[in-house]
C-alpha cells in the first residue's frame, strides 16, 4: 500500500510554490491532503508539437511533487482534444490535426516527462489517452453534457470577444473544447486537475461536469506562467521556448538567452531547488555587485540536469563557457567539405546557418559571420584553398570547420 505523506510543512509548500489559485479554496484542498486520503490528479497535454516544452515542465514538476507525497498521478495525452484544438488565447481557429499526426507527435512524451515524473517504481505515474473515452461518446451523451453550459459562458471568453470585434469566425467545435476537456475529469473520476493559469476556464468546466455527472467535488489548481518582468511569456508563440527534446547544449544556451527577470520564477516553477535557496538567489540578484549571469547559469544547469542528467549538464555548461563566454570553437565542431570557388553565401544557406540568401547577406552585413574570428565583409567571398582548416562562425554558437576538397 502506497504510503501517503501528510507532513504539514511539505503540504503547505506544495500548495504555495508556483501556485496561482486553488478552487474552491486552498484550505479545503489542504484538509483533504492532510487527511491521509490518496487522491487522483492529472494534467493533460495536447500533442501540438513533437516535443513538450518548458511551459509543460511547470505542470509536470507540480505533478511530481504530488507523486512524491504518494498520490496517484495521471499524465494525460490529449490525442482527442488535440484534434479539436484548444482555442485558449488564439485569435484564429487552430489548424486541424489528424490522429496519426497527434500520435506521432506524442510518441516521446513519456520519455521527455521522465526527468520530472517517475513512470516506474512504487508509485508510478500512469499515462492515459483521452480518445479512450471521447471516441465512445454518443451524440446523445454529448448533447446531455453540453446542457451544463450556456452560450454566454463560452462567448464571454477574451479570445472570442476579440474575434467578434475583428469579425473573425468562431467555429462551433471550439465551443466544445472546454466540454471535451472537462469530460476527462468525469471519465477518470479525478479529485484534482493541475494546469497553467491560462487553462482555468477549461479546468473549471471539468469541475462543473464532475459535480453534475459524478456528484463529486473536483479541485482545480492553477499555476503561474513563466514570464519575464514585463509579463512576456516564455513559450512557442514568443519564440523563446525551451523544448524538452533539445540537445543539452541548445537547452543551456536557450536559457542563457532569457531575460534576467525570468530567473527567479523559472527556478521556482521548473526546478527542484529548495525555496530557501531560491530566496538566497533572489537576494543575491538585488546586489549590483553580483552578475545575474551567474544565477542564470545555475538555472540553465539545473534545467539541463533534470532533463538530460548531471553529466550532460556539466558538458553543456563547459560548452557554453568555451564557445560563448570565451568565443572558442567547440571541440566537436562539425566539419564540412567545400570546393574551391563556392560562394560563402551559398555555404551559409546549405549548412542552415542562414534561413535564406537574404538572411545570409544580412548576417554578413551586420558583422555576424567570421572566419577564424575575422569578420567577413565581402558579400562575394568565395571559398579559397587557404580557407582549409579555418573555423566558420555565424553568430555566437554556430560553428563549422572548413575542409577544402
Buried (B, 14 or more C-beta within 10 A) or exposed (E): EEEBEBEEEBBEEBBEBBBEEBBEEBEEBBEBBEEEEBBBBBBBBBBBEBBBBBBBBBBBBBBBBBBBBBBBBBBBBBBBBBBBBBBBBBEEBBEEBEEEBBBEBBEBBBEBBBBBBBBEEEBEBEBBBBBBBBEEBEEEEBEEBEEBBEEEBBEEBEBBEEBEEEEEEBEEBBBBBBBBBBBBBBBBEBBBBBBBEBBBBBBBBBBBBBBBBBEBBBBBBBBBBBBBEEEBBBBBEEEBBBBBBBEBBBBBBBBBEBBBBBBBBBBBBBBEBEEEEBEEBBEBBEEEEEEBEEBBBBBBBBBBBBBBEEEBBBBBBBBBEBBBEEEBBBEEBEEBEBEEEBBBBBBBBEBEBBEEEEBBBEBBEEEBBBBEEEEBEEEEBBBEEEBBEBBBBBEBBBBBBBEBE
